[in-house]
Amino acid sequence: MLRVGDLQRSIDFYTRLLGMKLLRTTDRPEQQYSLAFLGYGSNPEHAELELTYNYGVDKYELGTAYGHIAIAVDDIYSTCDGIRAAGGTITREPGPVKGGSTVIAFVQDPDGYKIELIEREI
């Protein structure tokens, strides 16, 4: 689960730039929060990412325990080109991981969370 400052902005990032699907939403006005569940398919076959918007909170400190989310992609170079063209931020250009041959890149979501893209080996 990630806490986000603008639920629609984050849904747009994960669906439009990373190709996830919006699976479902829940609004809890009495408890003052909204949820969105995204993924490449539904549980239990696929993992889901839960985004939480707490009413009135537009920014969070990310903390030192959070590292990143990792997502496998077929073509990391075209994926990064598409993200960049759509206005996304690439924080590490595609290339081999230090000391290895796996090709990775990093992107940043609108709230500053890092997402590692890992190119699938064919």
Backbone torsions as a table, in degrees:
resi	resn	phi	psi	omega
1	MET	NA	136.2	174.8
2	LEU	-120.2	134.8	173.8
3	ARG	-86.8	130.5	-175.2
4	VAL	-124.3	154.3	-177.6
5	GLY	-87.9	-17.8	179.6
6	ASP	-149.6	105.0	-172.3
7	LEU	-61.2	-46.0	-177.4
8	GLN	-66.0	-39.2	177.5
9	ARG	-59.8	-42.2	-179.6
10	SER	-71.2	-40.6	176.2
11	ILE	-59.1	-43.9	179.5
12	ASP	-60.2	-44.6	179.3
13	PHE	-59.9	-52.4	-174.5
14	TYR	-70.7	-29.9	179.2
15	THR	-86.7	-48.8	-173.7
16	ARG	-76.8	-42.1	-175.7
17	LEU	-90.7	-33.8	-177.7
18	LEU	-106.5	-3.6	173.6
19	GLY	77.5	13.2	177.0
20	MET	-74.0	165.5	175.4
21	LYS	-108.3	142.4	171.2
22	LEU	-77.4	113.8	-174.1
23	LEU	-87.5	-40.1	178.3
24	ARG	-171.4	160.8	175.8
25	THR	-132.9	156.2	175.6
26	THR	-139.4	132.4	176.4
27	ASP	-116.5	127.9	-179.1
28	ARG	-122.0	76.7	-175.8
29	PRO	-60.8	-34.8	179.8
30	GLU	-65.8	-33.2	178.2
31	GLN	-94.5	-4.7	176.0
32	GLN	63.2	48.0	172.2
33	TYR	-151.7	159.2	175.5
34	SER	-130.5	148.8	180.0
35	LEU	-123.8	148.0	170.9
36	ALA	-135.3	135.2	178.6
37	PHE	-113.6	126.6	-176.7
38	LEU	-127.5	158.6	175.9
39	GLY	175.6	-178.3	177.9
40	TYR	-92.9	-1.5	178.2
41	GLY	178.9	175.8	-175.3
42	SER	-92.2	156.8	172.2
43	ASN	-61.5	147.9	2.8
44	PRO	-91.5	-2.6	-178.0
45	GLU	-70.4	-29.1	-176.7
46	HIS	-132.0	151.8	174.2
47	ALA	-73.0	152.2	176.5
48	GLU	-121.2	145.8	175.1
49	LEU	-104.9	124.4	178.6
50	GLU	-99.0	125.2	173.4
51	LEU	-106.5	133.6	-179.6
52	THR	-119.7	126.2	173.3
53	TYR	-111.7	117.5	174.3
54	ASN	-93.3	123.0	-175.8
55	TYR	-48.3	132.4	174.0
56	GLY	83.3	-2.6	179.9
57	VAL	-108.1	114.9	-176.7
58	ASP	-106.8	0.3	-179.8
59	LYS	-158.5	145.5	177.6
60	TYR	-129.1	151.8	167.6
61	GLU	-81.4	133.3	-174.4
62	LEU	-74.7	-25.0	178.7
63	GLY	82.0	169.9	-176.8
64	THR	-97.4	-8.0	-179.2
65	ALA	-84.9	-26.5	-177.8
66	TYR	-73.4	135.1	175.9
67	GLY	-107.2	-81.6	178.8
68	HIS	-169.3	166.6	170.6
69	ILE	-97.1	144.2	177.3
70	ALA	-117.1	136.6	-179.8
71	ILE	-133.2	131.3	176.8
72	ALA	-82.8	139.9	177.8
73	VAL	-132.9	155.3	-179.1
74	ASP	-76.9	-43.4	-177.3
75	ASP	-132.4	97.1	-172.7
76	ILE	-65.1	-33.8	-178.2
77	TYR	-68.6	-46.6	179.0
78	SER	-70.7	-33.0	176.3
79	THR	-61.8	-47.0	179.0
80	CYS	-65.1	-39.6	177.1
81	ASP	-60.2	-42.7	179.0
82	GLY	-65.6	-41.5	178.2
83	ILE	-63.6	-46.1	179.9
84	ARG	-61.4	-45.0	-178.9
85	ALA	-63.4	-29.1	179.6
86	ALA	-88.0	5.1	177.0
87	GLY	96.7	6.3	179.2
88	GLY	-78.5	165.1	-177.6
89	THR	-108.0	119.8	174.0
90	ILE	-94.3	119.5	-178.5
91	THR	-98.5	-15.9	172.1
92	ARG	-143.1	117.6	-179.7
93	GLU	-64.2	154.1	179.7
94	PRO	-58.9	139.4	176.7
95	GLY	175.1	171.7	-178.4
96	PRO	-65.7	145.1	174.4
97	VAL	-66.0	146.7	179.8
98	LYS	-57.3	128.1	177.7
99	GLY	79.3	9.3	-178.3
100	GLY	-149.3	-170.3	-178.1
101	SER	-117.0	-7.3	178.7
102	THR	-65.0	130.7	-178.9
103	VAL	-90.8	125.6	-179.1
104	ILE	-130.8	165.1	170.9
105	ALA	-151.5	164.2	175.5
106	PHE	-126.9	139.2	172.4
107	VAL	-122.7	164.3	-179.1
108	GLN	-124.3	133.5	178.4
109	ASP	-82.4	174.7	-175.2
110	PRO	-62.3	-20.7	179.1
111	ASP	-95.8	2.1	177.7
112	GLY	96.2	1.1	178.2
113	TYR	-71.2	139.3	178.7
114	LYS	-89.4	139.8	175.2
115	ILE	-125.9	122.1	177.2
116	GLU	-89.2	129.2	172.7
117	LEU	-100.0	130.5	-178.9
118	ILE	-121.2	122.1	179.9
119	GLU	-73.4	127.1	177.3
120	ARG	-65.7	138.5	174.9
121	GLU	-79.5	133.2	-177.6
122	ILE	-93.3	NA	NA
